[in-house]
Amino acid sequence: MAPIRSLLYLLPLSLAATLPAEDVVAPGAAIGVNRGAANAVGAKDSSPTQSTHSWELPPITVYGHPGTGLREEDRVGSYEQPRWTARRRFTEVRSYVIPEGQIEFEYWLIAKDFGKDKDDNGQTDNLVTQVFEVEMGLPYRFQFDLYQVWAKSESTGTTALDETKFEIRWAFADWGVIWANPTLYLEWAQASGGYDAIEGKLLFSDELAPHWHWAANLVYERKVGGDEATAYEFNPALSYTLIDERLSVGVEGKFAYEDVKGARRHYEKEILFGPNLQFRPAPQMHINASWLPEWTKGNALTSKTTLIVGWEF
């Protein structure tokens, strides 16, 4: 229970900064509001927003978007975003921001298989990581995440706090205003041992057609000390909805290049690509899973398996 306790110590300070005043008005969240028509005459709807969960948000009629027949593709909330974006759709790839006022907890279990890298006893040094994350949707298209990373080697290793991370996102505009809905992502990783790191991402996401959803991230990460390892990544993802608001399947990947101080432009490559799925057994719950084998020859890592369980409060 140590990971959860330590995360809860930091949570009250985060929540204090995220809870809006009671008299805050969020535009355009009333049932049946045609915000496209309102914007055409230079007006904004100022109806008060009820505090509802993402799966309970009423659909909004958006000018120029006739709807697809899928409930998860309904436009909802003050950002007119598809309902499916209120949940993490992929394990390796991020997209947009969650609706304002939404709070969600996620548990991650990540297993990295280093089957090609054996120690003197012939044993592989596999790494198991657990992540405890809280996500908070803020006004003005902001999102704040706080999470802790706990890691251990093999099944007999000692679990220890590896990192505490702080993440902020900001979407440039409401959904559909700018192509691919660009979103800025900044993260600070405070390491328990070793050097801290800063990470920046540019997130893109949209719908190709009914049932089809995609996302892509451009990533830059750098340690602030030591060898000053610097990583450059391109992470794409695609999903297809099999059962509306229940089941989707797809693929995603990570194409990473990393160099260090003293050996710049001599990159170590990591290419992960494989299947993913999302299952939602209850409206407030989502389960994401992926298995991403390593495609780079000579890399010690053979695969990365991720399981995420999320619950919206």
N, C-alpha and C positions, 0 to 999 in steps of 0.2 A: 504493500500500500504506500510505500515511500514515494513513488513517482506521483501518485494522485495527490498526496498531502502537500508535497512541495509545489505542485502546480496550483493548488488551491490557495496557497499563501500569496501568490502573485495575482490571482484572479480578481479580488475585490478592487484593487487599484485600477485594473483594466476596465472593469465594469463601470466604475465611477465616471470614467471618461467617455463611455459609450451610451449611457442612458440619456435619452433626450428629455427636455422639459415637457410637462404635460400639455403646454399650450403650443407646442411645435406643430405646424401644419405641414403635412406632406402632400404635395400636389398630385392630382390625377389618380387617386387610388379608389375612387368610388365605383360602384358597379355600373357598367354601361357607359362610362365616360368616354367620349370620342375625343381624345386629346389631340389627334391630328387635326380635327376640325377646329378645336379651340385654338390651337397654335396658329392656324391659318388666319385668324382674325386678331392675332396678337394677344390672346388671353391665356391664362393658366387656370386650371381648375383648382380651387382651394378648399375642397371638401376635406374634413378631417379623416385621417386614416385610423381605422380600428386596429387594435393590436391582435393580429391573427397570425397563425402559422402559415408557412409557405404553401402547404397543400390546401389551406382553406382560403387563400387569397382569391377574390372574385376575378374572373377574366375581364380584361379591359379591351374595348373596341379601339383598335389602332387604325387610323386612316392609311389605306394602301396595303393592309395586311388582312386578307379575308379569312384567315384561319385554315387549319389543316385537318381538323377532325380529331386530332390527338390532344388530350387534356394537358399533357406535359409540354406541349408547344403553345398553349395559351399564353398571351402576354399578361403579366401580372405585376403588381407593385408600382411604386413611384418611378421606377426606371424603365417600365414597359418591357421587361425582360421575359424570355420564355421561362416557364415554370421549371424546366429541367436544369436551368443554370443555378437554381437555389440549392442544388446538391452537387457534391464533387462527382464529376462524371468519370474521371480517369485517375489512375494512381500516380503516374509520372508527369502528367501535363495539367497545368492549371488553366482556368478560364474565368473571365469577367469577375464580378463581385456578387456576393449573396445579397438578398433584399435587406433594406435597412430595418433594424429592430430584430433581426433573426439572430439567435444564439444556438450554436451547435457544438457538441463534443464529439471527438473522433479518437478511436484507438487504432493504432497502426501496428502491424507485425510484419517485419521485413527480414527475409532470410537471404543472405548472399552466399552462394556456393563457390568456394575456391577449390574445386576438385582437382585442378592442375597444380596446385601449390601445396606441397607436403613438407612437414617438418622432419627432423632427424629420426623420429619414430615412425614415419610413414603415415602420419595422421594429417588430415586436411584441417586448415584453420578457418572454418566457416564462421560467419559473423551473424548474430541474431540481434536485431534492433527493435525496440518498442518505442512508439511515439504516442504521447498524450497531448492532444491539441484541443484548444477552444477557439472557435471562430465567431466573430461578432460583426454583423452588418451595421454600418454607420450611415448617417445622412450624407448627402452630397456625393454619393457614389464612392464612399470610402469603405474599406473593410480592414479590421485589425485581427490578427491571429497571434496567439501565444502558445508555444509548445515546448515540451521537453523531450529529449532523446536519451533513452537508456539503452546501453549496449552490453553484450557479453560474447565471448568466444566459445563456440561449441556448447553442448548441452550441460557440461559440468562447470562452465566458467562462472565468474562472479558478475552479477548485473550491477552496473555502476552508471551514474549520471555522466553522459558524454557531452551534451550541449543543451543550452537553453536558447530558444530562438524567438525573435520578435519580428513580426511581418506586418507590413502595411501595403494595401492596394488602393489604387484610385483609377476608376474608369474615366476615360476622357469625355464620354457623353452617354446619354441614355441609349439603350439598345436600339440598333438599327439606324442611328443617326450617322455614324461613321462606318465605312466598310470594315468588316472583321472585328468591330467592337474592341479597339485597342485598349489595353489596361496596363498601367504601370505597377510594378511589383518590386518592393525593396525589403530586404531581410538582413538582420544582424544576428549572427550566430556567436554566442558567448560560450567558448569552449571550457570544459572543466579542466582539461589538460591540453597543453599545446597553445596554439594561437587562434585568436578569434578570426572570423571571416565575414565579409560583406558580399551580398549577392543582389544583383539586379536582373529583372526579367521584363520583357515586353510580351504580354499575353494577347493572343488573338483567338477568336472563337465565333462560330456562326452555324447556320443550318444550310446544308447543301440542297436538301429537298425534304419533304415529309419523311420522318423516321431517321434521316441521316444528319448527324451532328459531328462537327469537327473542331479541333483546337490545335494551336501550335505556339510554342514558346521559344523566344530567343533569350539566351541566358549568359550572364557574365558573373563569375565568382572569383574572389581573390582573398587569400589569407593576408592578414595585416602584419605578419612577422615571419621569422624563420626563413624558409625557402621561398616565401611569397608565391606559393603555387597559385596559378591562374588557370581557370577552366572556361572554355567557350563551348556552348551547347546549342543544338537545335533539336527540339523535342516535339514531334507531331503525334496526333491521335485522331482516330475516327471511330464512331460508334453507330450502330443501327438498332433502333427500337423494335424488339420482337413483340412485346406485350406492353401496351401503354401504361406508364408509371409503375411497371413491375420488373421488366427484364430487358436488358440491352446487352449486345455483344459488340466487340470491335477489336481494333489493334492499336498499339501505341509503341513509341520507341524513344530512344535517347542516343544522340550522336554527339559525343563529347571529345574534346581535344584539350589536353592539359600540358602546360610547361612550367618550369620553375626558374628562379633566379639563377643566373649563371649558365643556363641552357635554354634561353628563349628561342622559340621557333623549332625546338626539337620536341615534338609533341608525342605524348602517350595517348593512344586512341582507345575509346571505349564505345562500342556500338551494341546497344541492346534493342531488341525488337521482338514483339510477340503479342499473343492474344490477351484480351481483357474482357471482363463482364461486370455488370452491375445488377444486383438483385435487391428489390425493395419489398421485404415481407410485411411491412407496416408503413402507413403514410409518413411517419416521422423517422423512419429507420432506413438506412441504405447500407449495403454490403458491396464493396468493390474488391475485385481480385485481378491480379495479372501475373503472368509468368513470362519473363523476358530473358531469353537465352542470349549469351554473348556471341557476337559474330566476328570478333577480331581475332586473328590468329596470334598465338603467343601470349594472349592475355590470361592472367591467373584466374580471373573471375570467369565462371562458366554460366551462371544464371543468377537472376534476381527475382524472387517471388515476394509479392506484396499482398497483404490482406488488410482491408480497412473496414471498420464498423463505425458508423456514424449515427448519432441520435440528436434530433432537433428538439429543443426545449420550448 
